[in-house]
Amino acid sequence: MIYARNAAVLVFFCLLLITNPLAAQTLLRVATPGALTGALPIYLGAKKGVFAKYGLTVEVIATRNEQMNMQALMSDSVQFLTSSTTGLFYLGKQGLDSVGLGSWNNGSPYSVGSRLKIKDLKELKGKKIASSGAGGRADAFIRFMLANVGLDPKTDAQIMPLSGGSSVRLAAVLSGNLDATLISTLQGRHAEKLGLTVIAVPLEYMWGINLTRRSYIAKNRQLVKNYLRGLSESVRLLMADKASTFAIMAQVLRIDDQESLEYSYQIMRADSRPDLFPTEESIVNVLKTMSYEDPAFLSIPPYRFFDLSLIQELKAESR
């Protein structure tokens, strides 16, 4: 009698797992530093059940800066990082356990937003520019950007570190405490409506990167592959489902103006890559931005710290 009752309970729980796949799902944590734009397709895919189809529950963890992002990965607090472009090369150069998996966006991540009526980036000479802090993507980009127009990042501008992402830096400029900052390219129209002068910085630059640890892939290759499969499908959804993407963008970018959202969406859609392939030029430009802090970054082969075998397998399987 007891055996029959236990058997019935076992059957019940087996049926529960079959009918409720979420009960058997694996939780993955993905950290993103400051600005949350690099995680947009992940937010979308999680909300629309894309990752759930592959047995995954994905949680995005917003960290204060790039350093915290890297620490989270190395301490195994999270399984993946996104939007940590410079982080990959800092970790790799130190010989630490990290590897790039792919990038869903290789377009220019930034424009300049200034409270001053400037027409050229050279006019930033002597000005106070809000940065993400040493080691962050925004900080490296600012130094590269200034050097490209003939300014010395060390002497020709005051680069002021601010943690908390682009929204915090934007607020500092709007308040008049600082003169300019980098804003997400997606926030360009929104910043103009707030009264800022916006100057585009056209540059192929990998910012939709996702990375993990090599040791994690070795133990969980199929899991990592399913994560990338879900990410790829989420990017396709982002490009196809405008209404759902608008809702996520409004939340993440803190924009409720439809014209600004439309502007942001069209830029993001044009630069999105469902194949997750990081172009060589986009990687080289990242290394160039970092070389102003340490010239040794220029000697790193572009794909040295990547393992693209998983996205290549996904491409082969989709044929």
C-alpha positions as CSV (number, residue, x, y, z in Angstrom):
1,M,0.0,0.0,0.0
2,I,2.8,2.4,1.0
3,Y,4.7,1.4,-2.1
4,A,1.8,2.1,-4.3
5,R,1.3,5.5,-2.6
6,N,5.0,6.4,-3.2
7,A,4.8,5.3,-6.8
8,A,1.9,7.5,-7.3
9,V,3.7,10.4,-5.8
10,L,6.7,9.7,-8.0
11,V,4.5,9.7,-11.1
12,F,2.9,12.9,-10.0
13,F,6.3,14.7,-9.7
14,C,7.4,13.3,-13.1
15,L,4.3,14.7,-14.7
16,L,4.8,18.0,-13.0
17,L,8.3,18.3,-14.5
18,I,6.9,17.5,-17.9
19,T,4.0,19.9,-17.8
20,N,5.9,22.6,-16.0
21,P,9.3,22.9,-17.7
22,L,10.3,25.9,-15.5
23,A,10.6,23.5,-12.6
24,A,13.6,21.8,-14.2
25,Q,15.2,25.0,-15.5
26,T,18.8,26.1,-14.9
27,L,19.3,29.6,-13.4
28,L,22.0,31.7,-15.2
29,R,23.1,35.1,-13.9
30,V,24.4,37.6,-16.4
31,A,26.2,40.8,-15.0
32,T,26.2,44.0,-17.0
33,P,28.1,47.2,-15.8
34,G,26.4,50.5,-15.4
35,A,24.5,51.1,-18.7
36,L,22.1,48.3,-19.4
37,T,21.9,48.7,-23.2
38,G,24.2,45.7,-23.8
39,A,21.7,43.5,-22.0
40,L,18.6,44.6,-24.0
41,P,18.1,41.4,-26.0
42,I,18.6,39.4,-22.8
43,Y,15.9,41.3,-21.0
44,L,13.6,40.8,-24.0
45,G,14.4,37.1,-24.4
46,A,13.8,36.5,-20.7
47,K,10.5,38.3,-20.7
48,K,9.2,36.6,-23.8
49,G,10.2,33.1,-22.8
50,V,12.9,32.6,-25.3
51,F,15.5,31.3,-22.9
52,A,12.9,29.2,-21.1
53,K,12.5,27.1,-24.3
54,Y,16.1,26.0,-23.8
55,G,15.7,25.1,-20.2
56,L,17.1,28.4,-18.9
57,T,16.0,31.1,-16.5
58,V,18.2,34.1,-17.1
59,E,18.6,36.9,-14.5
60,V,20.4,40.2,-15.4
61,I,22.5,41.7,-12.5
62,A,23.4,45.3,-12.9
63,T,26.8,46.2,-11.4
64,R,28.2,49.6,-10.7
65,N,31.1,49.4,-13.0
66,E,33.4,47.3,-15.1
67,Q,35.6,46.3,-12.1
68,M,32.7,44.9,-10.2
69,N,31.5,43.1,-13.3
70,M,34.9,41.3,-13.7
71,Q,35.0,40.5,-10.0
72,A,31.6,38.9,-10.2
73,L,32.7,36.6,-13.0
74,M,36.0,35.6,-11.4
75,S,34.2,34.8,-8.1
76,D,31.6,32.7,-9.8
77,S,28.8,35.0,-8.6
78,V,27.6,35.1,-12.2
79,Q,28.1,32.8,-15.1
80,F,28.2,35.4,-17.9
81,L,29.1,39.0,-18.5
82,T,27.6,41.2,-21.2
83,S,28.8,44.6,-22.4
84,S,32.2,44.0,-20.8
85,T,34.3,44.7,-23.9
86,T,37.3,46.1,-22.1
87,G,36.9,43.6,-19.3
88,L,37.6,40.7,-21.5
89,F,41.0,42.0,-22.5
90,Y,41.9,43.1,-19.0
91,L,41.2,39.6,-17.7
92,G,42.8,37.9,-20.7
93,K,46.0,40.0,-20.5
94,Q,46.4,38.9,-16.9
95,G,46.1,35.3,-17.8
96,L,42.8,34.9,-15.9
97,D,40.0,32.4,-16.8
98,S,37.8,34.4,-19.2
99,V,36.7,34.0,-22.8
100,G,34.6,35.9,-25.3
101,L,31.7,34.0,-26.9
102,G,30.3,36.5,-29.4
103,S,28.8,39.9,-29.8
104,W,25.3,40.9,-30.9
105,N,26.2,44.5,-31.7
106,N,29.4,45.9,-33.2
107,G,28.1,49.5,-33.9
108,S,29.3,52.7,-32.2
109,P,28.2,52.5,-28.6
110,Y,28.5,56.2,-27.8
111,S,27.8,59.8,-28.8
112,V,28.9,62.9,-26.9
113,G,26.3,64.8,-25.0
114,S,27.3,68.3,-23.9
115,R,25.6,71.3,-22.2
116,L,27.8,73.5,-24.4
117,K,27.0,74.5,-27.9
118,I,29.9,72.8,-29.5
119,K,30.2,71.7,-33.1
120,D,33.5,69.7,-33.0
121,L,35.1,67.3,-30.5
122,K,38.2,69.5,-30.5
123,E,36.1,72.1,-28.5
124,L,36.2,69.7,-25.5
125,K,39.8,71.0,-24.8
126,G,39.9,72.1,-21.2
127,K,36.5,70.8,-20.4
128,K,35.2,68.5,-17.7
129,I,34.1,65.1,-19.1
130,A,32.2,62.5,-17.1
131,S,33.7,59.0,-17.3
132,S,32.9,55.6,-16.0
133,G,36.2,55.4,-14.2
134,A,39.6,53.7,-15.0
135,G,39.1,50.3,-16.6
136,G,35.7,51.0,-17.9
137,R,34.6,51.0,-21.5
138,A,33.5,54.6,-21.4
139,D,36.8,55.8,-19.9
140,A,38.8,54.0,-22.6
141,F,36.5,55.3,-25.3
142,I,36.9,58.9,-24.2
143,R,40.7,58.7,-24.2
144,F,40.7,57.2,-27.7
145,M,38.1,59.7,-29.0
146,L,40.1,62.7,-27.7
147,A,43.4,61.4,-29.1
148,N,41.7,60.9,-32.5
149,V,41.0,64.6,-32.7
150,G,44.5,65.7,-31.6
151,L,43.9,66.2,-27.9
152,D,46.0,64.7,-25.1
153,P,43.6,62.8,-22.8
154,K,46.0,63.4,-19.9
155,T,46.4,67.2,-20.2
156,D,43.8,68.6,-22.6
157,A,40.7,67.6,-20.7
158,Q,39.6,66.8,-17.1
159,I,38.2,63.2,-17.2
160,M,36.0,62.8,-14.1
161,P,35.0,59.3,-13.0
162,L,31.4,58.7,-12.0
163,S,30.0,55.3,-11.1
164,G,26.4,54.3,-11.9
165,G,26.1,54.2,-15.7
166,S,25.3,56.7,-18.4
167,S,22.2,58.0,-16.7
168,V,24.2,59.2,-13.7
169,R,26.8,60.9,-16.0
170,L,24.0,62.5,-18.0
171,A,22.4,63.9,-14.9
172,A,25.7,65.4,-13.9
173,V,26.0,67.2,-17.2
174,L,22.4,68.4,-17.1
175,S,23.0,69.8,-13.7
176,G,25.8,71.9,-15.0
177,N,28.5,70.3,-12.8
178,L,30.2,68.8,-15.8
179,D,30.5,69.9,-19.4
180,A,30.1,66.7,-21.4
181,T,29.8,63.0,-21.2
182,L,29.5,59.9,-23.4
183,I,25.9,58.8,-23.8
184,S,24.6,55.7,-25.4
185,T,24.1,56.2,-29.1
186,L,20.6,55.0,-28.5
187,Q,19.9,58.0,-26.2
188,G,20.9,60.7,-28.8
189,R,17.4,62.0,-29.6
190,H,16.4,61.9,-26.0
191,A,19.5,63.9,-24.9
192,E,18.7,66.5,-27.6
193,K,15.2,66.9,-26.2
194,L,16.8,67.5,-22.8
195,G,18.7,70.4,-24.3
196,L,22.1,68.9,-24.9
197,T,24.2,69.2,-28.0
198,V,24.8,65.7,-29.4
199,I,27.8,64.8,-31.5
200,A,27.9,61.3,-33.1
201,V,31.2,59.3,-32.9
202,P,30.9,56.9,-35.8
203,L,33.1,53.9,-35.1
204,E,32.8,50.1,-35.5
205,Y,33.2,49.0,-31.9
206,M,32.1,45.7,-30.2
207,W,29.8,46.5,-27.3
208,G,27.2,43.6,-27.5
209,I,29.8,41.2,-26.2
210,N,29.1,38.2,-24.0
211,L,31.8,36.3,-22.1
212,T,32.2,33.6,-19.6
213,R,35.1,31.4,-18.1
214,R,36.8,28.7,-20.2
215,S,36.5,26.4,-17.2
216,Y,32.7,27.0,-17.2
217,I,32.5,26.0,-20.9
218,A,34.6,22.9,-20.3
219,K,32.0,21.7,-17.7
220,N,28.9,23.1,-19.2
221,R,29.4,23.3,-23.0
222,Q,25.8,22.4,-23.9
223,L,24.4,24.8,-21.4
224,V,26.6,27.7,-22.8
225,K,25.5,26.7,-26.3
226,N,21.8,26.9,-25.2
227,Y,22.4,30.3,-23.7
228,L,23.9,31.5,-27.0
229,R,21.1,29.9,-28.9
230,G,18.6,31.8,-26.7
231,L,20.6,35.1,-27.2
232,S,20.6,34.7,-30.9
233,E,16.9,34.1,-31.0
234,S,16.4,37.1,-28.7
235,V,18.3,39.3,-31.1
236,R,16.0,38.1,-33.9
237,L,13.0,38.9,-31.8
238,L,14.4,42.3,-31.1
239,M,14.6,43.0,-34.8
240,A,11.1,41.6,-35.5
241,D,8.9,42.5,-32.5
242,K,9.0,46.3,-32.3
243,A,6.3,46.7,-29.7
244,S,7.9,44.3,-27.2
245,T,11.3,45.8,-27.8
246,F,9.9,49.3,-27.2
247,A,8.5,48.3,-23.9
248,I,11.9,46.9,-22.8
249,M,13.8,49.9,-24.1
250,A,11.5,52.4,-22.3
251,Q,12.3,50.5,-19.1
252,V,16.0,50.1,-19.6
253,L,16.8,53.4,-21.2
254,R,14.3,55.3,-19.0
255,I,12.8,57.0,-22.1
256,D,9.0,57.3,-22.5
257,D,9.0,59.6,-25.6
258,Q,7.9,57.6,-28.6
259,E,9.9,59.6,-31.1
260,S,13.1,59.1,-29.1
261,L,12.3,55.4,-28.8
262,E,11.8,55.1,-32.5
263,Y,15.1,56.7,-33.1
264,S,16.9,54.4,-30.7
265,Y,15.2,51.3,-32.1
266,Q,16.1,52.0,-35.7
267,I,19.8,52.5,-34.8
268,M,19.9,49.3,-32.7
269,R,18.0,47.2,-35.2
270,A,20.4,48.3,-38.0
271,D,23.4,47.2,-36.0
272,S,22.1,44.0,-34.5
273,R,23.8,40.7,-35.4
274,P,21.8,37.5,-34.7
275,D,24.8,35.5,-35.8
276,L,26.7,37.0,-32.8
277,F,29.9,37.3,-34.8
278,P,32.3,40.0,-33.6
279,T,34.0,41.7,-36.5
280,E,37.8,42.1,-36.5
281,E,37.6,45.9,-36.9
282,S,35.2,46.2,-33.9
283,I,37.7,44.3,-31.8
284,V,40.8,46.2,-33.1
285,N,39.1,49.5,-32.2
286,V,38.5,48.3,-28.7
287,L,42.2,47.4,-28.3
288,K,43.1,50.8,-29.7
289,T,41.0,52.6,-27.1
290,M,42.8,50.6,-24.4
291,S,46.2,51.3,-25.8
292,Y,46.1,54.9,-24.5
293,E,46.4,53.4,-21.0
294,D,48.7,50.6,-22.0
295,P,50.3,50.3,-25.5
296,A,50.7,46.5,-25.0
297,F,47.1,46.0,-25.8
298,L,47.9,46.8,-29.5
299,S,50.0,43.7,-29.7
300,I,47.1,41.4,-28.8
301,P,45.8,39.4,-31.8
302,P,42.1,40.4,-32.2
303,Y,40.6,37.0,-31.6
304,R,43.1,35.7,-29.0
305,F,40.7,35.7,-26.1
306,F,37.7,34.4,-28.0
307,D,36.2,30.9,-28.5
308,L,33.8,31.3,-31.5
309,S,33.4,27.5,-31.9
310,L,29.9,27.6,-30.3
311,I,28.4,30.3,-32.5
312,Q,30.0,28.5,-35.5
313,E,28.3,25.3,-34.4
314,L,25.0,27.2,-34.1
315,K,25.4,28.6,-37.6
316,A,26.1,25.1,-39.1
317,E,23.1,23.6,-37.3
318,S,20.8,26.4,-38.7
319,R,21.6,25.5,-42.3
